[in-house]
């Protein structure tokens, strides 16, 4: 009898909480709670993802010649083998010391468009997954490796559904993810710049899934030195 | 056994009912206020102008959250004795009509004189006369300042009527070159009137924010990109052409300034991901030392930081555990050697964005999706409750607090139309502020 009671009580609880949320919402909450608890448990066993005790001021301040004080997150790499590698921005500042100004970049001409086709993203995703888009990027990387005088600007765009401010950050994420992919294919990272346009410059003005897909894109601008 | 069963059943009921309860975080007592017709000498004929001025007072005092305006009535007008309404003023007469406050206004020789009565306390105050210029854009500023002075005297709370709102206005680029859409910084009065363009960048400006007031010329920051990368700029109302605030490679966006103006938090991809950074500033808004990377996560997008008033914490958006939610992170001091760890703040909804910490530090406003529509929500730090503030079917985002921590301005968002709305957090109904063409977005209040 007692066992039955202990079984019934949580089931009752589950029944009533089910009244106010649908299954996808509950699954979203479950995922968030799961990841959050997982990190907490890891931290309790000394496996810190986001904070750790540093041994000296020097370690905290970082190298003095760096442009900013970085997080020492090299320990994250093992935990997220599938994640894109963060790559620092190009050394050259646009418009200075022979580096082209970003306003001088232009949309590829018709004959060049073959190599610099727009690629598209899934909702709230930053990694390119479509086979044709991946092939297009590999094609682009091969062309850039053969033509070292070409500089590239990658624009990250989003659809209209998320907030304008979040999309500014997501556009950054998308542009940098494409840049990481090209660099992994052997393109010089100092020739690729990233720009986020958020959802501010849409191509399709409709509100259908096809319009959203059209707008979730990375476009490319080039400059030949 | 039944005790255990009933405990779980009642616990379930409590959890269930908690989701339906809407507890308003701040309540205020609204009392009736009467504003007289502007008493003028016979030579004055510009009734429309005086009606406009009276309308400004009415808007400012009715939306302050402490008074409701009583419509004009002839018998009440006749009970006011001129030229000095204090001499024959009978509080009992007004109390019988359940009117707590009375404003008697007279314009003579372009001088506006106002006397305020508190019928409950039986007090009266005559304000120094205001010289009217006859130009509405100038005189409306004087009326806003007068409304704030009355607000302070009658309700013992600083008014917000004389503070302005910065925002961006997005419109289609009329030229063939450049971006398809342009966005410039605009400014308007707290009632949405007097809107004028501040920047003429002919590019894309976003996320303006006032800096703490240091002098007569209010300063602000904003993000600008033309065809290049986004950078943070610093400008003032008299010199709206901005100077770079932060010197870093890559893009910098979504800046938030601390209450003292000595720190700016922002999102940058200088390290290859959209990470949270903090940069220290001196009193002349110059960088001190290097920017500090405060939070980065391999699979996450970080966005929209906002400082706590004591600058010890930052609330920001991250999708590190799934859909975008709001997290809190400590801002380490110069001698702290442990990297901060973010804690999850908002749990009630998915897709939480654009957090804004209230100036009193007690609340956090943000936008969250409810039934497919982004609504304005408020998180109360004392009760740890999340309360939905708006309900109508338009998508809303970018809430920004007024310095009184009682009002919010936010924008609706769609690809065709975005407008600014004002809402008192205890009184609910949002009021449309903006007018005219263009999408108005990213509002922020002037600091006091």
Interface residues (C-beta under 8 A of the other chain):
Chain A: X1 X2 X5 X8 X9 X10 X12 X13 X15 X16 X17 X19 X20 X25 X28 X29 X31 X32 X35 X36 X43 X48 X50 X51 X52 X53 X54 X56 X57 X59 X60 X62 X66 X67 X68 X69 X70 X71 X72 X73 X76 X77 X79 X80 X83 X84 X85 X86 X87 X88 X89 X90 X93 X94 X101 X102 X103 X105 X124 X126 X160 X162 X163 X164 X165 X166 X168 X169 X170 X172 X173 X175 X176 X179 X180 X193 X194 X195 X196 X200 X201 X202 X205 X207
Chain B: X1 X4 X5 X7 X8 X9 X11 X12 X13 X15 X16 X19 X170 X179 X180 X181 X183 X204 X206 X207 X225 X226 X227 X228 X229 X230 X248 X249 X250 X251 X253 X254 X267 X269 X270 X271 X272 X273 X274 X275 X277 X290 X291 X292 X293 X294 X295 X296 X297 X298 X299 X301 X302 X303 X304 X317 X319 X320 X321 X322 X323 X324 X325 X335 X336 X337 X338 X339 X340 X341 X342 X344 X347 X350 X351 X353 X354 X367 X374 X397 X398 X413 X414 X415 X441 X442
